[in-house]
């Protein structure tokens, strides 16, 4: 499987959201995932920065030195405080994710309602209403795409926080 596709699917991101995140068109990302073309330079750089940051974090957490017996209590206290902080941040991110999911659901419902409204022609006296519908038709997809992008960024943040928690928990267990 293509590494870019594997990475994107690991975080559960739709192609159009990930394409927006790395700054390219969805069709270009699709072709890159099929190994039919390369990502544009700027998109490739953004992708590799994200990927490298996650890999460096995993490498550093795996290479963390074992605490000595003299430092054991201080290290445990530090790890406990870091674990609490990471769990608190994770909880906040999960709440933000729930809020974003609700906003996405609402925007998707609005898009369905708007599609239903535009299926029926309005009488001439409702011209202002028609103009408002046209404005909504342009704004809602952009709003929805922005919400998907925010959710994708949040999922990456959640993955990093979960890795921090796993690392701290692992180090704490090693020290016990």
Short mmCIF file of the C-alpha atoms (twelve columns), coordinates in Angstrom:
data_MODEL
# 
_entry.id   MODEL 
# 
loop_
_atom_site.group_PDB 
_atom_site.id 
_atom_site.type_symbol 
_atom_site.label_atom_id 
_atom_site.label_alt_id 
_atom_site.label_comp_id 
_atom_site.label_asym_id 
_atom_site.label_seq_id 
_atom_site.Cartn_x 
_atom_site.Cartn_y 
_atom_site.Cartn_z 
_atom_site.pdbx_PDB_model_num 
ATOM 1   C CA . UNK A 1   0.000   0.000  0.000   1 
ATOM 2   C CA . UNK A 2   1.183   3.515  -0.754  1 
ATOM 3   C CA . UNK A 3   2.732   5.205  2.308   1 
ATOM 4   C CA . UNK A 4   0.800   8.452  1.853   1 
ATOM 5   C CA . UNK A 5   -2.502  6.564  1.649   1 
ATOM 6   C CA . UNK A 6   -1.527  4.410  4.625   1 
ATOM 7   C CA . UNK A 7   -0.709  7.533  6.665   1 
ATOM 8   C CA . UNK A 8   -3.962  9.261  5.670   1 
ATOM 9   C CA . UNK A 9   -6.079  6.219  6.465   1 
ATOM 10  C CA . UNK A 10  -4.281  5.729  9.787   1 
ATOM 11  C CA . UNK A 11  -5.867  9.007  10.924  1 
ATOM 12  C CA . UNK A 12  -9.188  8.305  9.182   1 
ATOM 13  C CA . UNK A 13  -8.978  11.338 6.924   1 
ATOM 14  C CA . UNK A 14  -10.945 11.616 3.676   1 
ATOM 15  C CA . UNK A 15  -8.804  12.452 0.636   1 
ATOM 16  C CA . UNK A 16  -10.221 15.957 0.220   1 
ATOM 17  C CA . UNK A 17  -9.473  16.839 3.856   1 
ATOM 18  C CA . UNK A 18  -5.913  15.487 3.762   1 
ATOM 19  C CA . UNK A 19  -5.335  17.179 0.383   1 
ATOM 20  C CA . UNK A 20  -6.456  20.483 1.906   1 
ATOM 21  C CA . UNK A 21  -4.235  19.887 4.940   1 
ATOM 22  C CA . UNK A 22  -1.106  19.449 2.795   1 
ATOM 23  C CA . UNK A 23  -2.147  22.086 0.262   1 
ATOM 24  C CA . UNK A 24  -2.932  20.218 -2.946  1 
ATOM 25  C CA . UNK A 25  -5.924  19.170 -5.021  1 
ATOM 26  C CA . UNK A 26  -7.740  15.956 -4.121  1 
ATOM 27  C CA . UNK A 27  -7.187  14.578 -7.625  1 
ATOM 28  C CA . UNK A 28  -3.423  15.081 -7.287  1 
ATOM 29  C CA . UNK A 29  -3.422  13.303 -3.933  1 
ATOM 30  C CA . UNK A 30  -5.451  10.461 -5.443  1 
ATOM 31  C CA . UNK A 31  -2.935  10.019 -8.269  1 
ATOM 32  C CA . UNK A 32  -0.032  10.189 -5.799  1 
ATOM 33  C CA . UNK A 33  -1.670  7.464  -3.698  1 
ATOM 34  C CA . UNK A 34  -1.921  5.325  -6.841  1 
ATOM 35  C CA . UNK A 35  1.783   6.050  -7.613  1 
ATOM 36  C CA . UNK A 36  0.782   7.725  -10.886 1 
ATOM 37  C CA . UNK A 37  2.408   11.041 -9.991  1 
ATOM 38  C CA . UNK A 38  4.334   12.776 -7.224  1 
ATOM 39  C CA . UNK A 39  2.923   15.295 -4.820  1 
ATOM 40  C CA . UNK A 40  3.807   18.929 -5.574  1 
ATOM 41  C CA . UNK A 41  6.972   20.049 -3.748  1 
ATOM 42  C CA . UNK A 42  5.175   22.200 -1.180  1 
ATOM 43  C CA . UNK A 43  2.625   19.470 -0.386  1 
ATOM 44  C CA . UNK A 44  5.348   16.839 -0.139  1 
ATOM 45  C CA . UNK A 45  7.294   19.053 2.281   1 
ATOM 46  C CA . UNK A 46  4.237   19.616 4.495   1 
ATOM 47  C CA . UNK A 47  3.445   15.881 4.500   1 
ATOM 48  C CA . UNK A 48  7.022   14.938 5.402   1 
ATOM 49  C CA . UNK A 49  7.133   17.561 8.181   1 
ATOM 50  C CA . UNK A 50  4.012   16.049 9.744   1 
ATOM 51  C CA . UNK A 51  5.289   12.506 9.255   1 
ATOM 52  C CA . UNK A 52  8.798   13.319 10.549  1 
ATOM 53  C CA . UNK A 53  7.440   15.085 13.627  1 
ATOM 54  C CA . UNK A 54  5.402   12.006 14.559  1 
ATOM 55  C CA . UNK A 55  8.330   9.650  13.843  1 
ATOM 56  C CA . UNK A 56  10.798  11.768 15.845  1 
ATOM 57  C CA . UNK A 57  8.432   11.817 18.780  1 
ATOM 58  C CA . UNK A 58  8.079   8.028  18.641  1 
ATOM 59  C CA . UNK A 59  11.865  7.582  18.324  1 
ATOM 60  C CA . UNK A 60  12.647  9.950  21.188  1 
ATOM 61  C CA . UNK A 61  10.095  8.348  23.454  1 
ATOM 62  C CA . UNK A 62  11.480  4.882  22.630  1 
ATOM 63  C CA . UNK A 63  15.078  6.043  23.332  1 
ATOM 64  C CA . UNK A 64  14.331  7.674  26.653  1 
ATOM 65  C CA . UNK A 65  16.976  6.568  29.176  1 
ATOM 66  C CA . UNK A 66  16.041  4.298  32.032  1 
ATOM 67  C CA . UNK A 67  15.903  6.202  35.325  1 
ATOM 68  C CA . UNK A 68  18.531  5.391  37.918  1 
ATOM 69  C CA . UNK A 69  17.516  4.198  41.358  1 
ATOM 70  C CA . UNK A 70  18.492  7.563  42.890  1 
ATOM 71  C CA . UNK A 71  16.261  9.508  40.518  1 
ATOM 72  C CA . UNK A 72  13.421  6.993  40.543  1 
ATOM 73  C CA . UNK A 73  11.028  8.941  42.777  1 
ATOM 74  C CA . UNK A 74  11.626  12.267 41.034  1 
ATOM 75  C CA . UNK A 75  11.209  10.624 37.644  1 
ATOM 76  C CA . UNK A 76  7.984   8.939  38.754  1 
ATOM 77  C CA . UNK A 77  6.629   12.251 40.033  1 
ATOM 78  C CA . UNK A 78  7.556   13.953 36.778  1 
ATOM 79  C CA . UNK A 79  6.016   11.168 34.681  1 
ATOM 80  C CA . UNK A 80  2.867   11.225 36.784  1 
ATOM 81  C CA . UNK A 81  2.492   14.975 36.316  1 
ATOM 82  C CA . UNK A 82  3.190   14.679 32.572  1 
ATOM 83  C CA . UNK A 83  0.683   11.860 32.301  1 
ATOM 84  C CA . UNK A 84  -1.980  13.902 34.108  1 
ATOM 85  C CA . UNK A 85  -1.288  16.910 31.882  1 
ATOM 86  C CA . UNK A 86  -1.413  14.823 28.696  1 
ATOM 87  C CA . UNK A 87  -4.634  13.141 29.808  1 
ATOM 88  C CA . UNK A 88  -6.169  16.557 30.558  1 
ATOM 89  C CA . UNK A 89  -5.133  17.815 27.107  1 
ATOM 90  C CA . UNK A 90  -6.498  14.634 25.562  1 
ATOM 91  C CA . UNK A 91  -9.840  15.174 27.305  1 
ATOM 92  C CA . UNK A 92  -9.976  18.763 26.029  1 
ATOM 93  C CA . UNK A 93  -9.147  17.598 22.491  1 
ATOM 94  C CA . UNK A 94  -11.785 14.873 22.661  1 
ATOM 95  C CA . UNK A 95  -14.372 17.479 23.735  1 
ATOM 96  C CA . UNK A 96  -13.275 19.749 20.882  1 
ATOM 97  C CA . UNK A 97  -13.611 16.781 18.533  1 
ATOM 98  C CA . UNK A 98  -17.149 16.108 19.787  1 
ATOM 99  C CA . UNK A 99  -18.042 19.774 19.257  1 
ATOM 100 C CA . UNK A 100 -16.581 19.703 15.744  1 
ATOM 101 C CA . UNK A 101 -18.464 16.491 14.975  1 
ATOM 102 C CA . UNK A 102 -21.699 18.178 16.072  1 
ATOM 103 C CA . UNK A 103 -20.911 21.214 13.890  1 
ATOM 104 C CA . UNK A 104 -20.148 18.947 10.933  1 
ATOM 105 C CA . UNK A 105 -23.386 17.046 11.437  1 
ATOM 106 C CA . UNK A 106 -25.311 20.325 11.615  1 
ATOM 107 C CA . UNK A 107 -23.603 21.667 8.476   1 
ATOM 108 C CA . UNK A 108 -24.306 18.407 6.620   1 
ATOM 109 C CA . UNK A 109 -27.965 18.625 7.660   1 
ATOM 110 C CA . UNK A 110 -28.068 22.243 6.475   1 
ATOM 111 C CA . UNK A 111 -26.591 21.162 3.127   1 
ATOM 112 C CA . UNK A 112 -29.273 18.452 2.765   1 
ATOM 113 C CA . UNK A 113 -31.999 20.950 3.692   1 
ATOM 114 C CA . UNK A 114 -30.573 23.465 1.232   1 
ATOM 115 C CA . UNK A 115 -30.508 20.838 -1.507  1 
ATOM 116 C CA . UNK A 116 -34.153 20.023 -0.780  1 
ATOM 117 C CA . UNK A 117 -35.098 23.710 -0.855  1 
ATOM 118 C CA . UNK A 118 -33.370 24.355 -4.152  1 
ATOM 119 C CA . UNK A 119 -35.139 21.380 -5.732  1 
ATOM 120 C CA . UNK A 120 -38.382 23.365 -5.744  1 
ATOM 121 C CA . UNK A 121 -38.594 26.647 -7.702  1 
ATOM 122 C CA . UNK A 122 -39.541 29.664 -5.631  1 
ATOM 123 C CA . UNK A 123 -42.225 32.078 -6.828  1 
ATOM 124 C CA . UNK A 124 -41.004 35.416 -8.279  1 
ATOM 125 C CA . UNK A 125 -41.926 37.319 -5.112  1 
ATOM 126 C CA . UNK A 126 -39.381 35.179 -3.219  1 
ATOM 127 C CA . UNK A 127 -36.409 36.501 -5.220  1 
ATOM 128 C CA . UNK A 128 -34.601 37.692 -2.085  1 
ATOM 129 C CA . UNK A 129 -35.019 34.228 -0.562  1 
ATOM 130 C CA . UNK A 130 -33.562 32.735 -3.753  1 
ATOM 131 C CA . UNK A 131 -30.515 35.012 -3.502  1 
ATOM 132 C CA . UNK A 132 -30.028 34.011 0.128   1 
ATOM 133 C CA . UNK A 133 -30.188 30.347 -0.900  1 
ATOM 134 C CA . UNK A 134 -27.519 30.942 -3.538  1 
ATOM 135 C CA . UNK A 135 -25.265 32.568 -0.953  1 
ATOM 136 C CA . UNK A 136 -25.789 29.621 1.408   1 
ATOM 137 C CA . UNK A 137 -25.014 27.151 -1.386  1 
ATOM 138 C CA . UNK A 138 -21.592 28.785 -1.762  1 
ATOM 139 C CA . UNK A 139 -20.800 29.208 1.942   1 
ATOM 140 C CA . UNK A 140 -21.847 25.842 3.394   1 
ATOM 141 C CA . UNK A 141 -19.429 23.591 1.451   1 
ATOM 142 C CA . UNK A 142 -16.527 25.877 2.425   1 
ATOM 143 C CA . UNK A 143 -17.639 25.828 6.052   1 
ATOM 144 C CA . UNK A 144 -17.949 22.048 5.980   1 
ATOM 145 C CA . UNK A 145 -14.513 21.644 4.385   1 
ATOM 146 C CA . UNK A 146 -13.027 23.930 7.054   1 
ATOM 147 C CA . UNK A 147 -14.668 21.859 9.795   1 
ATOM 148 C CA . UNK A 148 -13.269 18.646 8.261   1 
ATOM 149 C CA . UNK A 149 -9.820  20.239 8.148   1 
ATOM 150 C CA . UNK A 150 -10.040 21.325 11.788  1 
ATOM 151 C CA . UNK A 151 -11.135 17.826 12.724  1 
ATOM 152 C CA . UNK A 152 -8.200  16.312 10.796  1 
ATOM 153 C CA . UNK A 153 -5.746  18.583 12.601  1 
ATOM 154 C CA . UNK A 154 -7.378  17.634 15.888  1 
ATOM 155 C CA . UNK A 155 -7.076  13.918 15.078  1 
ATOM 156 C CA . UNK A 156 -3.344  14.348 14.502  1 
ATOM 157 C CA . UNK A 157 -3.064  16.229 17.804  1 
ATOM 158 C CA . UNK A 158 -5.044  13.452 19.518  1 
ATOM 159 C CA . UNK A 159 -2.664  10.837 18.060  1 
ATOM 160 C CA . UNK A 160 0.371   12.736 19.352  1 
ATOM 161 C CA . UNK A 161 -1.191  13.146 22.805  1 
ATOM 162 C CA . UNK A 162 -2.122  9.466  22.907  1 
ATOM 163 C CA . UNK A 163 1.474   8.579  21.979  1 
ATOM 164 C CA . UNK A 164 2.696   10.834 24.819  1 
ATOM 165 C CA . UNK A 165 0.343   9.122  27.253  1 
ATOM 166 C CA . UNK A 166 1.383   5.665  26.065  1 
ATOM 167 C CA . UNK A 167 5.045   6.618  26.366  1 
ATOM 168 C CA . UNK A 168 4.641   8.085  29.860  1 
ATOM 169 C CA . UNK A 169 2.600   5.076  30.985  1 
ATOM 170 C CA . UNK A 170 5.231   2.715  29.581  1 
ATOM 171 C CA . UNK A 171 8.049   4.600  31.283  1 
ATOM 172 C CA . UNK A 172 6.110   4.690  34.517  1 
ATOM 173 C CA . UNK A 173 5.615   0.920  34.409  1 
ATOM 174 C CA . UNK A 174 9.323   0.374  33.718  1 
ATOM 175 C CA . UNK A 175 10.148  2.432  36.806  1 
ATOM 176 C CA . UNK A 176 7.810   0.473  39.119  1 
# 
